[in-house]
């Protein structure tokens, strides 16, 4: 794994985190119905983790000699609470897969500290996905 490819992949992940922040903030505003307060709070509570991930990635990209991206990945359109939760679940699963791959790349690159941090981020994203799955389990169609 060469440094430029690793930086490019970390920038891909950074764009995902920036998109996740926007996704959570937007979905918190759009939540409706009798569970709106709880759902809105759930979405907003995730922003802090995603922001920490984004900051870590930006710092690591700069440390490696790269330039952090500033454009987020697009946020999926979602009209209903269920669609928002499904979009969040898909994004969290994708982030977990991306960070798993990135940890393998960091290991090949020889950056053990990055491997550990990315594995911690996999744990975070997996926890977010599991919580969202539990919410969707009995959510009405």
C-alpha positions as CSV (number, residue, x, y, z in Angstrom):
1,X,0.0,0.0,0.0
2,X,1.5,3.3,-1.1
3,X,1.0,6.6,0.8
4,X,-0.9,8.3,-2.0
5,X,-3.5,5.5,-2.2
6,X,-3.9,5.4,1.5
7,X,-4.5,9.2,1.6
8,X,-7.0,8.9,-1.2
9,X,-8.9,6.2,0.6
10,X,-8.8,8.1,3.9
11,X,-10.2,11.1,2.0
12,X,-13.0,8.9,0.7
13,X,-13.8,8.0,4.3
14,X,-13.6,11.6,5.4
15,X,-16.2,12.5,2.7
16,X,-18.4,9.8,4.2
17,X,-18.1,11.2,7.7
18,X,-18.8,14.7,6.5
19,X,-21.9,13.3,4.8
20,X,-22.9,11.4,7.9
21,X,-22.8,14.6,10.0
22,X,-25.1,16.3,7.4
23,X,-27.3,13.2,7.3
24,X,-27.8,13.1,11.0
25,X,-28.5,16.8,11.4
26,X,-30.9,16.8,8.5
27,X,-32.7,13.7,9.6
28,X,-33.1,15.1,13.1
29,X,-34.9,18.1,11.7
30,X,-37.1,15.9,9.4
31,X,-38.2,13.3,12.0
32,X,-42.0,13.4,12.5
33,X,-44.7,11.6,14.5
34,X,-45.1,10.6,18.1
35,X,-41.5,9.4,18.5
36,X,-40.0,12.6,16.9
37,X,-38.3,13.8,20.1
38,X,-36.6,10.5,20.7
39,X,-35.7,9.9,17.1
40,X,-34.4,13.4,16.7
41,X,-32.3,13.0,19.8
42,X,-31.0,9.7,18.5
43,X,-29.9,11.3,15.3
44,X,-28.2,14.3,17.0
45,X,-26.4,12.0,19.5
46,X,-24.6,10.4,16.6
47,X,-23.2,13.6,15.3
48,X,-20.4,13.8,18.0
49,X,-19.0,10.4,17.1
50,X,-19.0,11.2,13.4
51,X,-17.4,14.6,14.0
52,X,-14.6,12.9,16.0
53,X,-14.0,10.4,13.2
54,X,-13.9,13.3,10.6
55,X,-11.4,15.2,12.7
56,X,-9.2,12.2,13.2
57,X,-9.2,11.4,9.5
58,X,-8.5,15.0,8.5
59,X,-5.6,15.2,11.0
60,X,-4.2,11.8,9.7
61,X,-4.5,12.9,6.1
62,X,-2.5,16.1,6.9
63,X,0.1,14.1,8.9
64,X,0.6,11.8,5.9
65,X,1.2,14.9,3.7
66,X,-2.2,15.0,2.1
67,X,-5.0,17.6,1.7
68,X,-8.3,16.7,3.4
69,X,-11.4,16.9,1.3
70,X,-14.1,19.3,2.2
71,X,-17.0,17.9,0.0
72,X,-19.2,15.4,1.7
73,X,-20.7,12.3,0.2
74,X,-24.3,13.0,-0.9
75,X,-27.0,12.4,1.7
76,X,-29.7,9.9,0.6
77,X,-33.1,11.4,0.3
78,X,-35.6,10.0,2.8
79,X,-39.1,11.0,3.3
80,X,-40.2,8.9,6.3
81,X,-38.7,8.0,9.6
82,X,-38.3,4.4,8.5
83,X,-36.5,5.5,5.3
84,X,-34.2,7.7,7.4
85,X,-33.4,4.8,9.7
86,X,-32.8,2.5,6.7
87,X,-30.5,5.1,5.1
88,X,-28.6,5.5,8.4
89,X,-28.2,1.7,8.7
90,X,-26.8,1.4,5.2
91,X,-24.4,4.3,5.8
92,X,-23.2,2.8,9.1
93,X,-22.7,-0.7,7.5
94,X,-20.8,0.9,4.7
95,X,-18.6,2.9,7.1
96,X,-17.8,-0.3,9.0
97,X,-16.8,-2.1,5.8
98,X,-14.7,0.9,4.7
99,X,-12.9,1.1,8.0
100,X,-12.3,-2.7,8.1
101,X,-10.7,-2.4,4.6
102,X,-8.8,0.7,5.6
103,X,-7.4,-1.0,8.7
104,X,-6.0,-3.8,6.5
105,X,-4.5,-1.1,4.2
106,X,-2.9,0.7,7.2
107,X,-1.4,-2.6,8.4
108,X,0.1,-3.2,4.9
109,X,1.4,0.4,5.0
110,X,2.9,-0.3,8.4
111,X,1.0,2.3,10.5
112,X,0.0,0.3,13.6
113,X,-1.5,3.4,15.3
114,X,-3.8,4.0,12.4
115,X,-4.8,0.3,12.5
116,X,-5.9,0.6,16.1
117,X,-7.8,3.8,15.6
118,X,-9.6,2.4,12.5
119,X,-10.5,-0.7,14.4
120,X,-12.0,1.5,17.2
121,X,-14.0,3.3,14.5
122,X,-15.2,-0.1,13.2
123,X,-16.4,-0.7,16.7
124,X,-18.2,2.6,16.8
125,X,-19.9,2.1,13.4
126,X,-20.9,-1.4,14.3
127,X,-22.5,-0.2,17.5
128,X,-24.4,2.5,15.6
129,X,-25.6,-0.1,13.0
130,X,-26.7,-2.5,15.7
131,X,-28.7,0.2,17.6
132,X,-30.4,1.2,14.3
133,X,-31.2,-2.4,13.5
134,X,-32.9,-2.8,16.8
135,X,-34.9,0.3,16.2
136,X,-36.0,-0.9,12.8
137,X,-36.9,-4.4,14.1
138,X,-40.4,-3.5,15.1
139,X,-40.8,-0.3,13.2
140,X,-44.1,-0.2,11.3
141,X,-43.8,-0.3,7.5
